[in-house]
């Protein structure tokens, strides 16, 4: 029996595949390399000493996806594949809805055809929208501010509707807070296309002198130092959360949304200072205007993950800063050498 991992060559996907292989799961990866690089597959093999099956494929290619299910005995799916750049989704809404939502529908149709009804979905804390107040709990109403966010909201609804229509489905909707950090080895990590949109990859590219200075988006929020507060979570903790969710899905039915966060909020300046301290590097920055769509404060109530899945985050912000830097320093061009 195998676990199908869509988007398994991506940042969170690759760290999750390492955990799966280390825990003796058989893994089948489907990835179209739209935001990842083939080198990551070699690195996963190097780190784990284990092999897996790989298909270069987009989920919209139904016929070839059916072949993946014909050729492998798939027991459950961990579904990461999707576009994820907020700004780009505003310019390319059709591409985002088609790739993310239609791609997921095709995947679910094929799963149904092969009677595979266990799925762990890569959702996001972005579904808490602008109106909820942190700490966010899973029962809060969901919304979004951009097409990327709406694709997560819509896919969550699709999975919940599926579990209502057929009580054999067991979708777990994992709402990630802000994943940063990298594998302890420094061999796999986050490798954004072009200029990073997110805070930590921007900081590490300033540290490696690919970018000149960090722009901090606003210091006039209602927070202790005026900069935005988020719940940063180490990607390896996040990856381990997927194994717990997979286990839960395989042993229960019905849909469950679960936050994966630490429950702790840090400001942008906290992260900059933690990075400087952990790695002994100065990060030049300037304060600029707020980024549209940003909230002031977002962090998880992680109680449900602990009660339902038996999972909690273990790594500190220092670990996150140290491993992010180790990855970037050892791979200044990411996977593109
Ligand atoms: C962002 C997305 C969110 C997505 C998540 C996944 C937006 C508005 N939100 O979350 O939908 O699910 O990434 O990766 O893009 N910051 C700076 N300078 C920078 C970059 C960020 O000051 O160059 C600040 C932001 O204003 C924010 C914090 O750092 O306060 C974290 O930003 P980021 O890493 O982009 O994550 P989110 O905005 O929380």
Boltz pocket constraint, residues with backbone or C-beta under 6 A from the ligand:
constraints:
  - pocket:
      binder: B
      contacts: [[A, 84], [A, 86], [A, 87], [A, 124], [A, 125], [A, 126], [A, 149], [A, 176], [A, 177], [A, 178], [A, 196], [A, 197], [A, 198], [A, 199], [A, 200], [A, 202], [A, 214], [A, 215], [A, 216], [A, 217], [A, 218], [A, 227], [A, 228], [A, 229], [A, 230], [A, 268], [A, 291], [A, 292], [A, 293], [A, 294], [A, 295], [A, 296]]
      max_distance: 6.0
